[in-house]
Amino acid sequence: MLGRQLRGRGRLARQERDRPQVGRADAVLRGWFRTTSTTGGRLLGFGNAQTGLSSSYERSLSLTNAGKVVFGVFTGLVVTVVSPAAYNDGAWHEAVATMDGTLGGGGMRLYVDGVPVAANANILSQPGIGYWRIGYDNLANWGAATPTTYGPTGAVDDAAVYATVLTPAKVSAHYAAGRF
């Protein structure tokens, strides 16, 4: 389990490996977070820089300034799905983003606290080479989903990336088993 207190202003990010990895077309990003911030920031994502700001970045799980959860990918254009509700209430929440990048797959799905909140079934992700990073990275040019800061103020815990897509039942069961 990985826990990280974030201050929203540093250039620190945590990656689990020192060598770049090939980003998969299908993946699951998940993590618990707690914040009262109104400046948003990246919780977990994939970027081409090991430290500092990535110039190529996608498969991102982040927060808007209003506290809404965002899952974004880059397909040649930025595509995001955004939760309708805000979650910057100071309570712990689990965000799960699934990307089934196969043709005819489920596309992008976003869950918060075990419940599906947004989806886009017609998206294929582009694989790339980079690093999975927690707590900080570039989110410029993500349209309305672009936060004021690249790193959120708050806490992220138990962040993980899976190589296979979780079913809605597994997402719900995982939330129920790990509820803070």
N, C-alpha and C positions, 0 to 999 in steps of 0.2 A: 504494500500500500504506500502511496506517495502522497504526502501532504505538503502544502506550500502556502505560506502567508504572503500575500502580494500587496504591494504598496502603490501600484499603478504608475510609478514614475521611473523605475529603474530599467536598465537594459538587460536584465537577467532573464534568462529562459533556461529551462531544464530540458535536456534531451537525454534519452536513455542510451544512446550509442554515440560513439565518437566518429564513426564512419557514416557517410551518407547512405541512405537506403532508397530503394526504388519504391515510389508510392504506388499502391495498388489501385486498380480501377474500382474494386469493391473494398469497403472498410467500414469499421464502426469506431467512432470516437465517443468516449463517455467519461464523465467525471462529475463529482459533487462540487458544488460551489456555494458560497455564502457572501453576500455583499449588500451594502446600502448605497453604493456608488451611483452617481448620475453622470459619470463620464465613460462608461462602458469599458471594453477592452477584450483582448483575445484570451480565451480559457485554454484552448488546445488546438493545434493545427500543424500543417505541413508547410515548410518553407525551404528555400535553397541555401540559406545562410545558417551556419552553425551558431553564430552569435550576431548581435546587432539586428538590423532590419533586413529581411529577405527582399530581393527584387522580384522573385517569382514565388508566389504563395497561393495556396488553396487548401481545400478540405479543412476548413476552419470552423471551430465552434467558438462563438464569441457572444458578447453582450452589447446591445445598443446603449446609448446614453440614457434612454428611458427604462432600461432594465429588461428589455425583451431579449430572448435567446435567438441567436442566428446561426444557421448552418449554411456555409457558402462553399462553392466550388468554382473553378475556372475551367471553362470549356472552349476558350477563345474569347468568351465574354464572361463577366462575373454573373453567377446565378445564385440567388439566396432564397431560403425559406425562413420565415420569421414567426416566432410564437405570437399569438394575438395578445397574450397577457404579459405583464412585467413580473420579474422575479427578484427585484432588488429590495426585498423586504426584510433582510437580515436573517432569514431562515435558511436552513440547508435545503438545496434542491439538487436533483440529479438530472443532468442533460445527457441525452443520447442522440447521436446523429448517425444514421446508417446510409451508406451509399452502395447500391447494387449497380455497378457500372457495366453490367452485361446487357447486350442488346435484348430488349424485351423484359429486362429486370424491373425491379421496383423503383429505381431512381433514388431520389433523395427523400429521406423521412427524418423528421425531428420529433423527439419525445421529451417531455419534461415530467418528472416525478411519475414515470411509468405509463404516461398517457400520450398518445399521438396528438401533436398540436399543429403540424404543418407538413406538407409533402409536395413534391413535384416529380411525377413518374416519368417524365420525358427527357431526362438528363443523363448523359454519359460523362464521366469524369476523365480527365487526361492524366495518365501516369507521368510521373516526373522523378527526378532524383533530388533528395534533400533530407531534411531532418524533421522528426516529430518534436514539437516544442510545446512546453507548458508555460503559460503565464505571460508571454510577450512575443509579439512579432507584428509585422506590417499588416495593416488592414486598409491602406489608402485606396481610394477609388472603388469602394464597395457600395457606392450610392447612398441611399437613405440608411443603410446598415453600418456606415462608417462611424466608429465611435470617436470621441475626442482624444482618448488615449489608447495606446497599443497594448498596455497592460492594465488589467482591472485592479481596483482596490478591493481587497477582501481576502477570501481564502478559497483554494482549490484543493480537493482531496481525492484520493483514489482515482486519479486520471489513468485512462488506459486506451489502447488502440487494439482492435481485433482485426484479423485478416479475413474473417467471414462475417456475413451479415447475420445479425440476430433477428429472430422472429419477434413480432409484437408480444407474444406470450412470454418469451424469454426476457424481453426488456421489462415487462411488468413484474415478472417474478424476481428479477435482479433488484429492482427498486424495492420491492416488499422485503427482500432479505437483507438489504443494506441500509434501510431507512435509519437516519440519525435520530 
